[in-house]
Amino acid sequence: MTHFEKIAGRLKDCGLDAMLVTSEPGEFYAMGFHGEGVAFITPDKTWYYTDTRYIEAAQHLIAGAEVALPPKGMNYRKLAADLVKSNNVVKLGFEDEYMPVAEHSQWTKAVEAEFVPASQLLTDLRMVKDADELAAMKEAQRITDEALLEILNFLKPGLTEQEVAARLTYIMARKGAERNSFDPIVACGANGSKPHAVPGPDVIQKGQFLTMDFGCKVGGYCSDMTRTVAVGQPSKEMELVYNTVLQAQLAGIAAAHAGVIGADVHNAGAKVIADAGYGDYFGHGFGHSLGIEIHENPRFSNLWDKPIPAGALLSAEPGIYIPGKFGVRIEDVVMLTEDGCINITHSPKQLIIL
């Protein structure tokens, strides 16, 4: 079943006559292509309109939809208005989580239909990855794993965070990545206490931790991994913190399975950190889903109180961040199954000392 068909199959259950897809991730999920256009999906047919920059690629790559340029003098809103009338659409779903207020105002003025917030329709479908999506994510993760092994041979005191980040980007591109999933996070020493530190001119020194959080896209789908390594011999406290984070991650992964409440996984990992006396230094969620976007729902979070379905892929990334000293984060990506979960990350997790 194509993603178009999956969306169309959910319309009736959501009380919709049609779905308007305008966001980049929404378009890519629906058709595996983004051309800054508009998709209009009914139970029986899908239309996709884009402009001259993308029409040739769209016609080549998109199956299962009528792909066309807007007729001269017509914009996307006028086209949608005509489709609403010709298909007797009363309730039109739209991506409320992505459509800005000004754009929403333009659409509602131009199209005579009831605009129904329906981002959840796509979000629910995107939670569960199909075979093609999983294959793309595994390939992205394979490249990311290989990039770690290569960067370990590159790392040495005297390099800057920026140099390491640039090298990671280069390695992943050389190995077949389409692009980064996000800007790499590379943080040495005290900068490691900032979970989303921006790589800067700081120089890596002996005796420091170095945290590297990076990933790439293959087939439009993301990988995500974090490893913290010691450059030179770490202190006893550094070793203790690292091993605490590792045990917390393993505890959370052990608690993960289809149907689990996200908060339960988070709490399993957070308890290990709290019991070790570092509870005040772990402030973010245990993990997040990913796919077309690097941060998606559902979440391994103490705020996520809903069951997570089989086939969802989420990060497992607890951390301990001690301001002014150092930070440690270890991150894998796991796929939930009825019996537990499958870790698609294959890089070593025991403390690496360079």
C-alpha positions as CSV (number, residue, x, y, z in Angstrom):
1,M,0.0,0.0,0.0
2,T,1.4,3.4,-1.0
3,H,1.5,6.3,1.5
4,F,-1.2,8.0,-0.6
5,E,-3.4,5.1,-0.1
6,K,-2.7,5.0,3.6
7,I,-3.7,8.6,4.0
8,A,-6.8,8.2,1.8
9,G,-7.8,5.2,3.9
10,R,-7.8,7.2,7.1
11,L,-9.9,10.1,5.9
12,K,-13.3,8.6,6.7
13,D,-12.2,7.6,10.2
14,C,-11.0,11.2,10.8
15,G,-14.2,12.7,9.5
16,L,-12.6,14.2,6.5
17,D,-13.6,14.4,2.8
18,A,-10.1,15.2,1.7
19,M,-6.6,16.1,3.0
20,L,-4.5,19.1,1.9
21,V,-0.7,18.4,2.3
22,T,1.5,21.5,2.1
23,S,4.5,20.9,4.4
24,E,7.9,19.6,3.3
25,P,7.8,16.5,5.6
26,G,4.1,15.9,4.8
27,E,4.8,16.0,1.0
28,F,7.8,13.7,1.4
29,Y,5.9,11.2,3.4
30,A,2.9,11.2,1.0
31,M,5.0,10.8,-2.2
32,G,8.7,10.4,-1.4
33,F,9.3,13.8,-3.1
34,H,9.3,17.5,-2.1
35,G,8.8,20.1,-4.7
36,E,7.3,23.1,-2.8
37,G,3.9,22.1,-4.1
38,V,0.5,21.0,-2.9
39,A,-1.1,17.5,-2.6
40,F,-4.8,17.2,-2.5
41,I,-5.9,13.7,-1.4
42,T,-9.5,12.3,-1.6
43,P,-10.6,8.7,-0.9
44,D,-10.5,8.0,-4.7
45,K,-7.7,10.1,-6.2
46,T,-4.7,12.3,-5.4
47,W,-3.5,15.4,-7.2
48,Y,-0.1,17.0,-6.9
49,Y,0.7,20.4,-8.3
50,T,4.2,22.0,-8.4
51,D,6.0,24.6,-10.4
52,T,8.4,24.4,-13.4
53,R,11.5,23.9,-11.1
54,Y,10.2,20.5,-10.0
55,I,7.7,19.3,-12.5
56,E,10.0,17.1,-14.5
57,A,11.4,15.3,-11.4
58,A,7.9,15.1,-9.9
59,Q,6.4,13.4,-13.0
60,H,9.3,11.0,-13.0
61,L,9.3,10.1,-9.4
62,I,5.7,10.2,-8.2
63,A,3.3,7.3,-8.8
64,G,-0.3,7.1,-7.9
65,A,-1.2,10.8,-8.3
66,E,-2.1,13.2,-11.1
67,V,1.0,15.4,-11.3
68,A,0.7,18.7,-13.1
69,L,1.6,22.4,-13.3
70,P,-1.0,24.9,-12.4
71,P,-2.7,26.3,-15.4
72,K,-1.6,29.8,-16.3
73,G,-3.0,32.4,-14.0
74,M,-4.0,29.9,-11.3
75,N,-2.3,29.4,-8.0
76,Y,-2.5,26.4,-5.6
77,R,-5.3,27.9,-3.6
78,K,-7.5,28.4,-6.7
79,L,-6.7,24.8,-7.8
80,A,-7.7,23.5,-4.4
81,A,-10.9,25.6,-4.4
82,D,-11.9,24.0,-7.7
83,L,-11.1,20.5,-6.4
84,V,-13.2,21.1,-3.3
85,K,-16.2,22.0,-5.5
86,S,-15.7,19.2,-8.1
87,N,-15.3,16.6,-5.3
88,N,-18.0,17.9,-3.0
89,V,-15.6,18.4,-0.2
90,V,-17.1,19.8,3.0
91,K,-14.4,19.0,5.6
92,L,-10.8,19.5,4.4
93,G,-8.0,18.4,6.6
94,F,-4.8,20.5,6.8
95,E,-1.5,20.3,8.6
96,D,-2.1,22.5,11.5
97,E,1.3,21.8,13.1
98,Y,3.1,23.2,10.0
99,M,0.8,25.8,8.5
100,P,1.6,29.4,9.6
101,V,-1.3,31.6,10.7
102,A,-0.9,34.0,7.7
103,E,-0.9,31.1,5.3
104,H,-3.9,29.5,7.0
105,S,-5.8,32.8,6.6
106,Q,-5.0,32.9,2.8
107,W,-6.3,29.3,2.4
108,T,-9.5,29.8,4.3
109,K,-10.3,33.0,2.4
110,A,-9.7,31.3,-1.0
111,V,-11.3,27.8,-0.4
112,E,-14.9,27.3,0.6
113,A,-14.5,24.4,2.9
114,E,-14.3,23.7,6.6
115,F,-10.5,23.5,7.4
116,V,-10.1,20.7,10.0
117,P,-6.8,20.4,11.9
118,A,-5.4,17.0,10.8
119,S,-1.7,16.9,11.4
120,Q,-2.4,13.9,13.7
121,L,-3.5,11.8,10.7
122,L,-0.1,12.0,9.2
123,T,1.7,11.9,12.5
124,D,0.0,8.6,13.4
125,L,0.9,7.1,10.1
126,R,4.5,8.3,10.3
127,M,5.0,6.7,13.7
128,V,5.2,3.3,12.2
129,K,7.9,2.7,9.6
130,D,7.2,0.4,6.7
131,A,9.9,-1.8,5.1
132,D,11.2,0.8,2.7
133,E,11.4,3.5,5.4
134,L,13.2,1.0,7.8
135,A,15.7,0.1,5.0
136,A,16.6,3.7,4.4
137,M,17.1,4.4,8.1
138,K,19.3,1.3,8.5
139,E,21.4,2.4,5.6
140,A,21.7,5.9,7.1
141,Q,22.7,4.3,10.4
142,R,25.3,2.1,8.7
143,I,26.9,5.2,7.3
144,T,26.8,6.8,10.7
145,D,28.4,3.8,12.4
146,E,31.2,3.7,9.8
147,A,31.7,7.5,10.2
148,L,32.4,7.0,13.9
149,L,35.0,4.3,13.3
150,E,36.7,6.6,10.9
151,I,36.6,9.7,13.0
152,L,38.1,7.8,15.9
153,N,41.3,7.4,13.9
154,F,41.2,11.1,13.1
155,L,40.7,12.4,16.7
156,K,43.7,13.8,18.6
157,P,44.5,16.7,21.0
158,G,44.9,20.0,19.2
159,L,41.9,19.6,16.9
160,T,39.0,22.0,17.3
161,E,35.4,21.1,17.7
162,Q,34.7,22.7,14.3
163,E,37.3,20.6,12.6
164,V,35.8,17.4,14.0
165,A,32.2,18.5,13.0
166,A,33.4,19.3,9.4
167,R,35.2,16.0,9.2
168,L,32.1,14.0,10.2
169,T,30.1,15.8,7.6
170,Y,32.7,15.0,4.9
171,I,33.0,11.3,5.9
172,M,29.2,10.7,5.8
173,A,28.9,12.5,2.4
174,R,31.8,10.4,1.0
175,K,30.1,7.3,2.2
176,G,26.8,8.1,0.4
177,A,24.8,10.3,2.7
178,E,22.5,12.8,1.0
179,R,23.0,15.3,3.8
180,N,23.3,15.6,7.5
181,S,20.2,14.8,9.6
182,F,21.1,17.9,11.6
183,D,24.2,20.1,12.2
184,P,26.7,17.8,14.2
185,I,27.1,18.5,17.8
186,V,30.7,18.3,18.9
187,A,31.6,19.4,22.4
188,C,34.8,18.9,24.4
189,G,35.5,19.4,28.1
190,A,33.1,21.7,29.9
191,N,31.2,22.3,26.6
192,G,29.9,18.8,27.0
193,S,27.6,19.9,29.7
194,K,25.5,21.7,27.0
195,P,23.3,18.9,25.4
196,H,23.0,20.9,22.2
197,A,26.4,22.6,22.2
198,V,27.4,24.3,18.9
199,P,30.9,23.3,17.7
200,G,33.3,26.2,18.1
201,P,37.0,27.0,18.1
202,D,37.7,25.2,21.4
203,V,40.7,22.9,21.2
204,I,40.5,19.3,22.3
205,Q,42.9,18.6,25.1
206,K,44.2,15.4,26.9
207,G,42.0,14.3,29.8
208,Q,38.8,15.6,28.3
209,F,35.6,13.9,27.2
210,L,34.5,14.6,23.7
211,T,30.8,14.2,22.8
212,M,29.8,13.8,19.2
213,D,26.1,13.7,18.2
214,F,25.6,13.3,14.5
215,G,23.6,11.6,11.7
216,C,22.8,11.6,8.1
217,K,19.9,11.2,5.6
218,V,19.5,8.4,3.1
219,G,16.4,8.2,1.0
220,G,15.1,11.2,2.9
221,Y,15.2,9.4,6.3
222,C,17.4,10.2,9.3
223,S,20.0,8.4,11.4
224,D,21.0,9.8,14.8
225,M,23.8,8.7,17.2
226,T,25.8,10.1,20.1
227,R,29.1,8.8,21.4
228,T,31.2,10.3,24.2
229,V,34.9,9.3,24.1
230,A,37.8,10.1,26.4
231,V,40.8,11.8,24.8
232,G,43.5,10.5,27.1
233,Q,43.0,8.9,30.5
234,P,39.7,10.0,32.2
235,S,39.4,10.7,35.9
236,K,37.6,8.3,38.2
237,E,34.6,10.6,38.3
238,M,34.4,10.7,34.5
239,E,34.5,6.9,34.4
240,L,31.7,6.7,37.0
241,V,29.5,9.1,35.1
242,Y,30.1,7.4,31.8
243,N,29.2,4.0,33.2
244,T,26.1,5.4,35.0
245,V,24.9,6.8,31.6
246,L,25.5,3.5,29.9
247,Q,23.6,1.5,32.6
248,A,20.8,4.0,32.3
249,Q,20.6,3.6,28.6
250,L,20.6,-0.2,28.9
251,A,17.8,0.0,31.5
252,G,15.7,2.1,29.2
253,I,16.2,-0.1,26.2
254,A,15.4,-3.1,28.3
255,A,12.0,-1.5,29.2
256,A,11.2,-0.7,25.6
257,H,8.6,-2.7,23.7
258,A,5.5,-2.3,21.6
259,G,2.7,-0.9,23.7
260,V,4.9,0.7,26.3
261,I,4.1,4.1,27.7
262,G,6.9,6.5,26.8
263,A,7.2,7.7,30.3
264,D,7.9,4.2,31.6
265,V,11.0,3.9,29.4
266,H,12.2,7.4,30.4
267,N,11.7,6.6,34.1
268,A,13.6,3.3,33.9
269,G,16.6,5.2,32.6
270,A,16.2,8.2,34.8
271,K,16.0,6.0,37.9
272,V,19.5,4.7,37.3
273,I,20.9,8.2,37.1
274,A,19.0,9.4,40.1
275,D,20.1,6.4,42.2
276,A,23.7,7.2,41.4
277,G,23.2,10.7,42.7
278,Y,23.1,12.5,39.4
279,G,19.4,13.1,39.0
280,D,19.7,16.8,38.9
281,Y,22.0,16.6,35.9
282,F,19.7,14.8,33.5
283,G,17.0,17.2,32.3
284,H,15.8,16.1,28.9
285,G,13.7,13.1,27.7
286,F,15.2,9.7,27.3
287,G,14.5,9.7,23.5
288,H,12.4,10.8,20.6
289,S,11.1,9.3,17.4
290,L,12.8,10.1,14.1
291,G,12.3,9.4,10.4
292,I,11.7,12.1,7.8
293,E,12.5,14.6,10.5
294,I,15.1,14.2,13.2
295,H,12.6,14.9,16.0
296,E,9.2,13.3,15.6
297,N,6.6,11.7,17.9
298,P,6.2,9.5,19.9
299,R,8.7,10.1,22.7
300,F,10.4,8.3,25.5
301,S,9.6,11.2,27.8
302,N,8.0,11.5,31.2
303,L,5.4,13.6,29.5
304,W,4.4,10.9,26.9
305,D,1.6,9.0,28.5
306,K,0.4,7.1,25.5
307,P,1.3,3.6,24.2
308,I,4.0,3.5,21.5
309,P,3.2,1.1,18.6
310,A,5.3,-1.7,17.1
311,G,7.4,-0.5,14.2
312,A,8.2,2.9,15.8
313,L,11.9,3.9,15.8
314,L,13.1,6.0,18.7
315,S,16.4,7.2,20.0
316,A,17.7,6.0,23.4
317,E,19.9,8.9,24.7
318,P,20.2,9.6,28.4
319,G,22.9,11.9,29.6
320,I,24.5,13.5,32.6
321,Y,25.6,17.1,32.2
322,I,27.7,18.7,35.0
323,P,28.1,22.5,34.3
324,G,31.7,23.7,34.2
325,K,33.1,20.2,34.2
326,F,31.9,17.8,31.4
327,G,28.9,15.9,30.0
328,V,28.2,12.4,28.8
329,R,25.5,11.2,26.4
330,I,25.2,7.8,24.7
331,E,22.6,7.4,21.9
332,D,21.3,4.5,19.9
333,V,18.2,4.1,17.7
334,V,15.8,1.2,18.5
335,M,12.8,-0.2,16.8
336,L,10.0,-1.4,19.0
337,T,8.6,-5.0,18.5
338,E,6.1,-7.0,20.4
339,D,8.9,-8.8,22.2
340,G,11.1,-5.8,23.0
341,C,13.1,-3.8,20.6
342,I,15.8,-4.1,17.9
343,N,18.8,-1.8,18.1
344,I,19.8,-0.7,14.6
345,T,22.9,1.1,16.0
346,H,26.0,-1.1,16.0
347,S,28.8,1.2,17.3
348,P,30.5,0.1,20.5
349,K,29.3,1.7,23.7
350,Q,31.9,0.8,26.2
351,L,34.1,3.7,27.1
352,I,36.6,4.4,24.4
353,I,39.9,5.9,25.5
354,L,42.0,7.4,22.7
